[in-house]
Amino acid sequence: MWHVRAEIAPAILLVVDFGGWYRLDSKSWNGSSLDMIRHTQVSLLKDVIVPYTHLLPRLQLSEKKRNTLLYFKGAKHRHRGGIVRENLWDLLVNEPGVIMEEGFPNATGREQSIRGMRTSEFCLHPAGDTPTSCRLFDAIQSLCIPVIVSDNIELPFEGMMDYTEFSVFVAGDDALKPTWLMDHLRSISEKQKEELRRNMAKIQLIYQYENSHPGGIGPISPNGAVNHIWKKIHQKLPVIKEAIVREKRKPPGVSIPLRCHCT
């Protein structure tokens, strides 16, 4: 995909996040900045963040007691962006009320992940190789309140929903202070947690791509991910048109930084 980046840059890109776009192309890097994806080629102004496909099934809202405070399943070590995760792991692994498991919710770890997320109040979501992952959307389907440890993260459908209504956001520096994160989570009342889960239950369908028809044949859900992606694209169009007009009307010889790579 890297060799066609200039050709596809003007399109509205559907990306799960921008985490892998700002790195150097290691296969062709020769020290030139031309080998780096520029911020105008992928842009929050023109592109659309879409959700990862969740791997765990949807859980209906109930009053069943959750006995674990905080749950995380994933890799401790990541290739990029994993320093906070590694330090958090060391900080939390022996904490009472916390379960930190190595692995992924694939064929061998799926039941373990379902059990862990469905019996935990909060699910930890630190950035790793990319800012987001299917873990966040598995937590939403499991009604496990996401604890998002990231100072800069792009999330799907922002502006169409408010993530603070069902998630907890934590700065990386705060999360790495001894006892700070656990004290913060324990300070959240039962009433607040119930409200966060109720709000989460209202938006679970927004992250689902399937239409529940046999073989996937049939109309898509009006409240599902596909329709929300189209709505988000529709929201982007006036801003893109404005950026194109601004670029075309600048006087000859004047250099103004592009707002996005739009044509």
C-alpha positions in Angstrom: 0.0 0.0 0.0 2.9 2.3 0.7 3.9 2.7 -3.0 0.4 4.0 -4.0 0.0 6.4 -1.0 0.3 9.5 -3.2 -2.4 8.2 -5.6 -4.9 7.3 -2.8 -4.2 10.3 -0.6 -6.9 12.6 -2.1 -9.6 10.0 -1.4 -11.6 9.8 1.8 -9.8 7.0 3.5 -11.5 4.7 6.0 -8.9 3.8 8.6 -9.2 2.2 12.0 -6.7 4.7 13.4 -3.8 6.8 12.2 -1.2 4.9 14.3 0.6 3.2 11.4 0.5 6.1 8.9 3.0 8.5 10.5 5.9 6.1 10.6 8.7 5.9 8.0 8.4 3.3 5.3 11.2 1.0 6.5 11.4 -0.8 3.1 12.4 2.3 1.1 13.6 4.8 3.7 16.8 6.6 2.7 16.7 9.5 5.1 14.4 11.6 3.0 11.2 13.1 4.5 9.5 12.2 1.2 9.3 8.6 2.5 7.1 9.7 5.4 3.3 9.8 5.2 2.5 13.5 5.5 -0.2 14.7 7.8 -2.1 16.0 4.8 -2.3 12.6 3.2 -4.2 11.2 6.2 -6.2 13.8 8.0 -8.9 14.0 10.6 -10.3 16.7 8.4 -11.1 14.4 5.4 -10.7 10.8 6.6 -13.0 8.6 8.6 -12.1 6.5 11.6 -13.9 3.2 11.6 -14.2 0.7 14.3 -12.3 -2.6 14.4 -14.5 -5.7 14.1 -15.2 -6.9 17.6 -14.4 -10.6 18.3 -16.6 -11.1 21.3 -20.4 -11.5 21.3 -22.8 -8.8 22.5 -23.9 -8.9 26.1 -27.3 -7.6 27.2 -27.6 -5.2 30.1 -28.2 -6.9 33.4 -27.6 -6.3 37.1 -25.3 -9.3 37.5 -22.4 -8.6 39.9 -18.9 -8.1 38.5 -16.3 -9.3 40.9 -13.1 -8.1 39.2 -12.2 -4.4 39.3 -9.9 -4.2 36.2 -9.2 -6.6 33.4 -6.6 -6.7 30.6 -5.9 -9.3 28.0 -3.1 -8.8 25.4 0.6 -8.6 24.9 2.8 -6.9 27.5 5.4 -6.0 24.9 4.6 -4.2 21.6 6.8 -3.1 18.7 5.8 0.5 18.8 4.1 2.7 21.4 4.3 0.1 24.1 6.3 1.8 26.9 3.2 2.9 28.8 1.6 -0.5 28.5 4.8 -2.3 29.7 5.1 0.0 32.7 1.4 -0.3 33.5 1.7 -4.1 33.3 4.5 -4.1 35.9 2.5 -1.7 38.1 -0.8 -3.5 38.0 0.0 -7.2 37.6 0.1 -8.0 41.4 -2.7 -5.5 42.4 -5.7 -7.0 44.2 -8.8 -7.0 42.0 -6.8 -6.8 38.8 -6.4 -9.5 36.2 -3.6 -9.1 33.6 -3.5 -12.0 31.0 -1.1 -12.5 28.2 -2.8 -13.5 24.9 -5.5 -12.5 22.5 -9.3 -13.4 22.1 -8.7 -15.6 19.2 -9.8 -19.3 18.9 -7.8 -20.4 21.9 -8.4 -17.3 24.2 -12.0 -16.4 23.3 -13.8 -18.0 26.2 -11.2 -16.7 28.6 -11.7 -13.2 27.2 -15.5 -13.4 27.4 -15.3 -14.5 31.0 -12.8 -11.9 31.9 -14.6 -8.9 30.3 -18.0 -10.0 31.5 -17.0 -10.3 35.1 -15.0 -7.1 35.3 -16.1 -3.6 36.1 -13.4 -1.9 33.9 -11.3 -3.1 31.0 -7.9 -1.5 30.5 -7.2 -0.1 27.1 -3.6 1.2 26.8 -2.1 2.1 23.4 0.2 -0.4 21.8 1.4 -0.8 18.2 -1.7 1.3 17.3 -3.8 3.7 19.4 -6.9 1.5 19.2 -7.6 -2.2 18.8 -10.5 -4.6 18.7 -10.1 -4.8 22.5 -11.9 -1.5 22.9 -14.9 -2.8 20.9 -14.9 -6.2 22.7 -15.1 -4.3 26.0 -18.1 -2.3 24.7 -19.9 -5.4 23.6 -19.1 -6.9 27.0 -20.4 -3.8 28.8 -17.0 -3.6 30.5 -16.3 0.1 31.1 -13.2 1.0 28.9 -10.3 2.7 30.7 -8.5 4.5 27.9 -4.9 5.4 28.7 -3.9 7.6 25.9 -3.0 11.3 25.6 -3.9 11.4 21.9 -6.3 8.9 20.4 -8.7 9.0 17.4 -12.0 7.2 17.9 -14.8 6.2 15.5 -17.8 8.4 15.1 -16.7 11.2 17.4 -19.1 14.1 17.1 -21.9 11.6 16.7 -21.4 10.3 20.2 -19.6 11.3 23.4 -17.2 8.6 24.6 -17.0 10.2 28.1 -20.6 9.0 28.6 -19.4 5.4 28.8 -15.6 5.4 29.1 -12.9 6.6 31.5 -10.0 8.6 30.0 -6.7 8.7 31.8 -3.5 10.5 31.0 -0.5 8.3 30.6 1.5 10.2 33.3 -1.3 9.8 35.8 -1.8 6.1 35.1 1.9 5.4 35.8 1.8 7.0 39.3 1.8 4.3 41.9 -1.8 3.5 43.2 -3.2 6.5 41.2 -5.2 4.5 38.7 -6.6 2.0 41.2 -7.6 4.8 43.6 -9.3 6.6 40.7 -11.3 3.6 39.6 -12.3 2.7 43.2 -13.5 6.3 43.6 -16.1 5.8 40.9 -19.5 5.1 42.6 -21.8 2.2 41.8 -24.3 4.7 40.5 -21.8 6.2 38.1 -20.7 2.7 36.9 -24.3 1.7 36.3 -24.9 4.9 34.3 -21.8 4.3 32.2 -23.0 0.7 31.4 -26.5 1.9 30.5 -25.0 4.5 28.1 -22.8 1.8 26.6 -25.7 -0.6 26.1 -27.4 2.1 24.0 -24.5 2.4 21.5 -23.4 -1.3 21.2 -25.1 -1.7 17.8 -23.2 1.2 16.3 -20.0 -0.9 16.3 -21.6 -3.9 14.6 -21.0 -4.6 10.9 -23.1 -7.7 10.6 -26.8 -7.5 9.7 -28.0 -10.6 11.6 -29.4 -12.2 8.4 -28.3 -15.7 7.4 -25.2 -15.5 5.2 -25.2 -11.8 5.6 -27.7 -11.4 2.8 -30.3 -8.7 3.5 -30.6 -5.1 4.4 -28.0 -3.5 6.7 -29.0 -2.3 10.1 -29.9 1.4 10.1 -28.1 1.8 13.5 -25.0 -0.3 12.6 -21.5 0.6 11.7 -21.9 0.8 7.9 -24.6 3.4 8.1 -22.7 5.4 10.6 -19.6 5.4 8.3 -21.8 6.8 5.5 -23.2 9.4 7.8 -19.6 10.4 8.9 -18.5 10.7 5.2 -21.5 12.9 4.6 -20.4 15.1 7.5 -16.9 15.4 6.0 -17.9 16.6 2.5 -18.6 20.3 3.3 -15.3 20.7 5.1 -13.4 19.0 2.2 -15.1 21.3 -0.3 -14.1 24.3 1.8 -10.5 23.1 1.9 -10.5 22.7 -1.9 -11.9 26.2 -2.4 -9.3 27.7 0.0 -6.5 26.0 -1.9 -7.7 27.2 -5.3 -8.2 30.9 -4.4 -4.7 31.5 -3.0 -2.7 34.1 -5.1 0.0 32.7 -7.5 3.4 32.2 -5.8 1.9 32.2 -2.3 2.8 29.2 -0.2 0.2 28.2 2.3 0.4 24.9 4.2 -2.3 22.4 2.9 -5.1 21.6 5.4 -5.4 18.3 3.7 -4.4 16.5 0.5 -7.8 17.2 -1.1 -8.6 17.7 -4.8 
